[in-house]
Amino acid sequence: MKTKYVVISLFIVIISALVVSVASVFMSLGGGPAGRGAGTPGLSAKLSGIVLTNRAGGEIDATVFPSGVSYVAVPNTWGIVHAIAGPDAAGQIAYLGDNNLIGTQLHVAAIGGAQDTVIFRSTLAGYGGSFALSPKRGQVALISHLSGVQMPTEYFIQGQLEIWDVTRKTKSPLLITALDNGFAWMPDGKHLIIVELNAQPTARDFQDYGVTGKGWTGLPTAYMLDTVMGTKTKIGAGVWPVVSTNGKFVILDNNNRQPRQVNLATFKSQPLTVPGRRSVILTQDGALIVYGATGGSNKFTYSHGGIGPLGSIKTVQINTGKFQILLRDIDPLSPMSYGPVTPQNQKMLGNAPKVDL
């Protein structure tokens, strides 16, 4: 009998060790209960920005880095939040709200929710997911009047680019057709990165986008648009542009979801490695990339049009691959954004209630 109990005890010890080991691996991959710090500690200390996330109930929260403190940025939003952007240098957050009975409204709210201004109301059913607030000058870019374009291996949505001045509540007269594959403002708030179908791509463009080119009558290509003059400069093949906080680089995705970093001084590019499964890249801040990661949680989401495991927001160091989880249990289908830390928005956050994310 004594031998039997010893064997059972050893068995329990081995099983316990395995459970702890598996749990440790799971936590290192971003799973487990809510909390920050998994991965390589200290990376977040090199960030200087604000991450916006949206809860299913409508609230928009702001988490400041490097401190990691979260605040309720907009306590009450209108309708179902379709997209968010910002904050800008003045502490403004833009969001697009949908209501099946009324339509769509573009709102600009001050951090803390003291002011929430309607910029326009529309009964138009289709607005795209591309949405961006300029770091300054109060310009919001979005896309409307959507239609489809079929290419050999991808189906694209394109529409009419709209640029709204949130102070004057007026729309730019520019008439430009763009793909619903992301917008990104340059730091000057004047130049906007858009994506169009390029009818004359080069062999290098096809290579960078990861397709052979056979049957493609146009290739998704990023351009820098001067929103005042209306002129455009080609950056390179790719979708979902992201501008670095210093304005020196643009990150573009391709057909194989292999991001590339384009140097805007030389227009030369290099591939980037982003570990794990990701939903969206939010920014490049110095040598760090901040992005939304899918999976890695034992909690599930039933909102924003899908059912699946919650994800996280991570940062990864370029070239080393070291990463750190910034926020856990984030709905990967929900809108999120990254904006600068400025004296004005820090002051406004000081009056906003804190929240535990």
N, C-alpha and C positions, 0 to 999 in steps of 0.2 A: 504493500500500500504506500509506503514511504517513497519508493521509487516512482510510483504512479504520480504522486503529488509533485515530485521534483520535475518530472517530465512536463506536466501541465503548467507548472510555474514558469519553466523555461519557455514553453510555447507562448504563454501570455506576454513574457518579456520581449520575445522576438517580434510578435505581432504589434506590440506597443511601439517598438523601435521603428518598425516599418511605417506605421501610421504617422509618427512624428516626422520621419524622413520624407514621406509623400507630402505631408502638410507643408514642410519647409520648401520643397520644390514648387508646390502650388502657389505659396505666398511669393516666392521669387519671380514667378511668372505673372504676378499681378492679381492672383485670386485672393480668396479669404475675406475677412471682415473689413469694414471701412477703416481707412487709416492711411497716412502718408509715409513716405520714406523707403519703400521697397526699391530694390535695385542698388544703384551706387549713391550713397548718402552725399549730400553737399552740392549736387549739381544745381539744384533750384536756387542756391545762394547766388548763382551767376546770372539769374534772370532778373529783369526789371520790366514787369508788365502785369496786366490784369486779364484774367481768364473769365469770360462770361459763359454761364451755363443756364439752361432753362428747365425748370421743373414741369412735370405734367400738369400741375395745377395752374400754371401760368406765370409763376414768380420767376424773375430773372435774378440770378445771384452773381456776385463778383468776388473772385478770389485773387488777392494781391500777392505777387511774388517779388522779393524772396521771402516775405514773412509767412505766407501761406494762410493768412487770416481771411475768412470769408464774410461777406456782407450781403444783405438783401438790397440789391441795386434798384430793382423795380418791383414793388410788392404786388401790384395789381395790373396785369396786362389785359388788353382788349382781345377777346376772341381766342382762338387757338394760334399760338405763336408759330408762324411759318418759317421765319428767319430772324436772326439777330446780328447786329454788327456794332463794333466799337469796343470800349468807349473811345471818344476822340479826346483831343487835348483839353477841350472845354468841359469834359465830364458829361457828354451827351451819349446816349445809347439809342440806336435806331432799331426798330423791329417792325415786322410785317405781320399783321394779325388777320386771320381768316374767320369769317362767320358765315355759315351756310345760308342764313336768312337775309343777311345784309350785304355781304360781299367782302371786300378786302380794304384794309386801311393801313396806310403808312404812318407810324408814330415815331416821334422823337421824344425821349424822356430824359430828364436830368437824373443823375445818380442819386438814389435815395427816394425817387418817385415824387418829389415835390411838384414837378411840372411834367405833364404828359400831353404833348401837342399833336393833334392830327394834322398831317401834312396834306394828305388827300384821301378821299373815299372813292371806291370804284366798285361797280357791280360786275366787272370783268372777272370771269371765272379762273383764267389761267395766268398765274405769275410763276416764274421759274424759281429755282433754288439759289441762283446767283444773286448775291446781295452784299453790298459793301458800303461802309461809311468812311469818308475821307478823314485822315488824322487831324486835318484842320480845313477851314473854309466851308464846313457844313454842307458837304455834297453827298448824296446817297445815290448809288447806282443799283438798278434792278432791271429785270427783263420781263417783257409782256408779249401778248399776241403770239403765242407759241405755235410752232408747227414742227413736223418731223422730217428728218433727212436720213435716208438709208445709205450706208456704206457697206463694203463687203463683210466686215466683221463687227461693225458697230452701228447702232442706231442713235443718232444725235437729235437733240431738241434745239431749235434756234428760235429767235424772236427779236423783238425791237428793244434796243437799249434805251433805257430812260435814266436821265440824271436829274435829280431834284435838288434845288437849293432849299434847305430846310428853314432858312431865315425868311426868305421871300415867298416860300411855298410856290415856286415856279419851276417848270420843267424846261430843260435845255432844248433848243431847237434842232440839235444834232439828229440826223436820221441815219442810224447805223444798225445793221443786222448783225447780231452776235450769237454765238453758241451759248447755251445754258450750261457752261462748264467752268464757271467761276469768274469773278472780278477781283482785282486787288489794286488798291490805291498806292501810289508813291507817296513818300513822306510830305511832299510839297502840297498835296491835296489838289493838284492841278492835272497830273498825269495819271491815267487809269489803264491798268493792264486788262485787256479783253481777249477773248478767243474767237477767231473767225475761221471759216473754211478757206484755206489757201488753194486757189485753182492752179497754181504753178509751183508746187513744192519741188525741192531739189532731192537728189539721191541721199544727201546727208539728213534732210528732214525726215525721209521715210525711215532711215536707220535709227534716228533719235526717237521716233515715235514707235518703233518696234513692229513695223509692217513692211511687206514686200512692195506695196504700191500697186499691185495688180488690181484693176477695177476701181481704184480710188479716184474719183473726179475732183476731190478736194480733200485737204489734210488739215486737221485742227492745228491751228498755229496761233501763238500768242503775239499780240501787238501792243505797243505802248501808244495810247491815244492821248494827244494833247486836247483836253476837253474845252479849251478856250479857242484854239485855232482850228481844231478838227483834223489835224494831221496825224499820221500813224507811222510808227517805226517797228519793223519786224524784229522780234526777239528770238523766236525759234519754235519748232514744232512741239506741241504739248497742250495739256489741259490743266484746269484747276490751279492757276497761278497763285503763288504766295510771294510777297515782297518781304525781304529782310527788314528789320527795324531800322537799319542804317541806310536802306535804299540802294545798296550796292549789288544785291543779288536777287534773282527771281528763281523760285523752285517751280518746275513743271513736271506733271505726271505724264505717263505715256500709256499705250495700249496694254502693256504688260504690268502696269502699276509699278514701274521702276522710275522713281523720281530722279530728276537731274537738276543740278544747280547751275544757273547761267550767270556769268559775270557780266554785268551791264556795261563795264568799261571796254571789254574785249569781245563780248558775245560768245566767248568760248564756254563750253559746258563740261561738267563732270558728273558721273553717277553718284547718288547718295544711297546709303544703307539705312533703312528705318526698320528696326527689329519688330517682330510680331505682326499681327494683323491690324490694319489701321482703317479708320473711317475717313479722316480728313487731317491734313496738315494745317496748323493754325498760323505758325510764324517761324522765322529763323531769327533768333535773338543772339547775336554774337556767334559763338561756336555751337550753339544749342538749337535744336529743332523741337518745337512743341506740337504735339499731335494727339488726336483722339484715337484710342486703341479699342478694338472690339474684343469681346470675350474676356476670359480671365476672372469671372465673378460667379459666385454661386447664387446670385440674386438675378431675377428676371424682370424685364420690362414688358408692359402690355400697352404702351402708349406710342404716339407718333407713327401710327400705321403699321406696326410690326410687333412680333413676339420673339423674344430672344434674350440671351444673357446680357446683363449690364456690362459696360466696359470701363475704361478709365481714361484719364488724360496723362500723358507721359512727356518727358523730355529726354532727348538722346543727344549725346555729344558727337558731332560730326567727326568722322574718321576713326574714332576709338570704339564706337558702338556702345559705350557705357550709357545706361539709362536710369531714370528715376521716375517712379510713379508720383504724380502731383496730386491727383484727385481720383478716388475710387468710386465705384458704383454709379457711373455716369451712363445715361441712356445714349448709346452710340448713334441712334437715329434722331436725337434731339439737336436743335441748332446750338452752336457754340461759337465763340469769337475770342480774339486776343487783341488788346489795345495797350497803349503806352501808360506808364505811371507818370503823372504830371502833378505839380503843386496844386492845381485846381481840382483835379479829380480826387487827389488824396484828401483835400479839405472837405470835399463833398461826402466822401466815404466816411469821414470822421463823424458825420451826423446820421449815418445809416446804421440800422440795427445789425449786430453780428449774427451769424448763423453757423451751425455746426454741420459741415458737409462731410 
